[in-house]
Amino acid sequence: MFYIDKNTELTTEHIIKFIEVFKTSYLPRLKKLEQYYKNENNIKQRTFKDATKPNNKIAHSWGNYITDSMTAFFIGVPVSYSGNDKDLKLLQEIFDDNDEQDLNSQLARDCSIYGVAYELAYLDENADLRFTKLSPLNTICIYDDSVNSNLLHVIRFNETTNILDNKTTMTIDLYSDLSIKSYKKMDSCALEFINETQHSFELVPISIFKNNDDMLGDFELVIDLIDFYDTLESDMANAFDYYNDCYMVFTGATLPEDIQTMKEERLLEIPEGGIVSFLTKNAMDTELENAKNRIVDDVHKFSRVPNMSDENFANNVSGVAMRYKLLGLESVCAIKERKFKRGLQNRLWLISNILNLKVGTALQDIGIIFKRNIPQNEKEIADMVNSLRGLLSSETLISQLPFVKNANEEVQKLKDEQSLNSYAGLFEHLEVTEDEQQ
């Protein structure tokens, strides 16, 4: 994050400097997090001075496991919205055009990996509202230095190399609340202004989704533990290789002249009293297994992602018991939810501004609803809903049922069905009366 005085006019020198600082001070961390998500851990680069020593490089995809588990729990159940029917219909059309559910999942994954995610809003050639995810690896946010830290500019840069002449071209887009300025830079040449396009969002058309206040990734704080686990597993594999290729010791015997023949025929002649043995290291299997188990427990503890293969999750448990087991994960996701909600609210403001411009109406009081992707004891929920009849509205009660997507729509269907049944009963009574009269 960068801060400047709000009255500062961004020059090309400012832009180049921001990119340079970002690439040297921020980008290495982000790339490292991406590598650990892709299981390209540090162990992959391990080398020994003695090139003849076994050097197994066994990486474990803890980063992928933590991020995918956290994202699935947090937003595996799609975000839902509440409000008046007219606004929800307009909103759903926009969301369907942009595959909003999948986009939210991608943003949540970026939050989990990098600690932050970005979304760009724009109008396509048909003036339809579009959203797309930006990469945290080439997106720079610039805020003013006020107490509110208002977003002033966003820089998005992209570098491409010509395969024929090996020349690098950097394209840069600078977003503000009024326009989008485009620039181009060829190798060591100066930054060249291309054009400026006005937009109608009235805000910087970028929504920012933070993972937490410090913008840390979900597995960032356990990378040291991941490295230690990789090292232990790799060294254990090295120990097996050492065992297979261990030294043969001759005591009171002469080394055979033809070693290769001895190996092939599995025969060895030694004088009386001579001893042949292998030189091996004492195994520490128990200590190593204990160390590995402690690391596994610590990774789960400090990442807040529970071990789903643990025996505590083996048996069927009540909904309350399950929530206690997932309390640490829920605590992290509660923070993620508040931060993610602010990004979604900014998206809604951008949509509202465009709708107000296109159809003359803005969105009114849209509610954002999150639901955790947690195993549900539907019988418990049904019993609870049934016991609260008469104390809460039908819409509130029905909304608690996990298999109901739209409580308001379900209530209306129920009313229509009850109305239809009452009419059917009336006609049936009239038919019986006519039969009796005959």
HUFEN-V944393 format. One record per helix or strand. SS is the DSSP state (2 for helix, 1 for strand). FROM is the first residue (numbers start at 0). TO is the last residue. If there is no record, write none. Layout:
# HUFEN-V944393
{{SS	FROM	TO} {SS	FROM	TO}}
This chain:
# HUFEN-V944393
{{1	1	3} {2	11	24} {2	26	36} {2	41	44} {2	61	74} {1	79	81} {2	84	96} {2	99	113} {1	115	122} {1	128	133} {1	138	143} {1	150	160} {1	167	174} {1	178	185} {1	191	197} {1	205	209} {2	219	243} {1	246	250} {2	258	264} {1	274	278} {2	284	302} {2	310	312} {2	318	324} {2	326	357} {1	366	368} {2	377	386} {1	388	388} {1	391	391} {2	393	398} {2	406	436}}
